[in-house]
Amino acid sequence: MKVKELREFTDEELKQKIDDSMEELFNLRFQKGLNRLENPLRIKIVRKDIAKIKTLLTEREKSGTQN
């Protein structure tokens, strides 16, 4: 997901996206452990998405902008 798209979400929606992504990352790691992971690059993509969302939330927090 692109940062431009993420900026349109509210803080609560972003926090929900982090929760969903963390759950997906857990499931992907679990599948990797069982050697059933179809797309290993998905782990990298999900980790980067989580980082983007956290960065955006921190940016908003420091600037004082609440959506």
Secondary structure, DSSP 8 states (H G I E B T S, - for coil): --HHHHTTS-HHHHHHHHHHHHHHHHHHHHHHHTT--S-THHHHHHHHHHHHHHHHHHHHHHHT---
